[in-house]
Amino acid sequence: MFDVDFFGKSFTERVGEFSRDHGDNDVRVEIVTLGGQRFDILRVTATDLGLRLYTRNEQMVYLPYQYIAHVEVSILEDHRIVGFQLSTSTD
């Protein structure tokens, strides 16, 4: 069960350690609900009853702990092509 203690200082330290172990790369943290909804978060504030999530798509969501299925932490990688161009001529 997730609670305020899980998302306290030790969680922040574990995420920081994970980032350092991967060359100080940016980290992605996703909170997944029991219903399968995924929140890609930038910042978390833990309260006694739940989490205040600040997401990458500029939402603030309050999520009670009992609705959290799991937390995923991964390295944020950008797979976009650096110089993509489309040809507009018919040659």
C-alpha positions in Angstrom: 0.0 0.0 0.0 1.3 3.4 -0.9 1.2 6.2 1.7 2.8 9.5 2.7 5.9 7.7 4.0 6.5 5.9 0.7 6.5 9.2 -1.2 8.6 11.0 1.4 12.3 11.7 1.4 13.4 8.1 0.7 11.4 8.0 -2.6 13.1 11.2 -3.7 16.5 9.8 -2.7 15.9 6.5 -4.6 14.8 8.4 -7.8 17.9 10.6 -7.5 20.1 7.5 -7.1 18.5 5.8 -10.1 19.3 8.9 -12.2 22.9 9.0 -11.0 23.3 5.3 -11.8 22.2 6.1 -15.4 24.7 9.0 -16.0 22.5 11.7 -14.4 20.0 11.4 -17.2 16.5 12.9 -16.9 14.0 10.6 -15.2 10.4 9.9 -16.1 8.0 9.0 -13.2 4.6 7.6 -14.0 1.9 7.0 -11.5 -0.6 4.3 -12.7 -4.1 4.0 -11.2 -6.0 0.8 -10.6 -8.1 1.6 -13.7 -5.0 1.8 -15.9 -4.8 5.6 -16.2 -1.2 6.8 -16.4 0.1 10.2 -15.1 3.5 11.3 -16.4 4.5 13.6 -13.6 6.9 16.4 -13.1 6.4 16.9 -9.4 4.6 15.1 -6.5 3.3 16.5 -3.2 2.4 13.8 -0.6 -0.4 14.5 1.9 -1.8 12.3 4.6 -4.5 10.9 2.3 -3.1 11.1 -1.2 -0.9 12.7 -3.8 -1.0 16.0 -5.6 0.4 15.2 -9.0 1.7 17.9 -11.4 1.8 16.4 -14.9 3.9 17.1 -18.0 0.7 18.1 -19.8 0.1 20.9 -17.3 -2.5 19.2 -15.1 -2.8 19.1 -11.3 -4.5 15.9 -10.1 -5.3 14.8 -6.6 -5.1 11.0 -6.3 -5.9 9.1 -3.1 -3.4 6.4 -2.2 -5.8 3.6 -2.5 -6.2 4.2 -6.2 -2.5 3.9 -7.0 -1.7 0.6 -8.7 2.0 1.1 -9.1 4.8 3.7 -9.8 7.1 3.4 -12.8 10.5 5.1 -12.9 12.5 5.1 -16.1 15.1 7.2 -18.0 13.5 9.8 -20.2 14.9 9.4 -23.7 14.1 11.5 -26.8 13.7 9.3 -29.9 12.8 12.1 -32.3 14.9 12.4 -35.5 17.1 15.5 -35.2 16.8 16.8 -38.7 13.6 15.5 -40.3 12.6 17.1 -43.7 9.8 16.4 -46.1 10.4 16.9 -49.9 7.8 19.1 -51.5 9.0 18.7 -55.1 8.0 16.0 -57.5 11.5 15.3 -58.8 
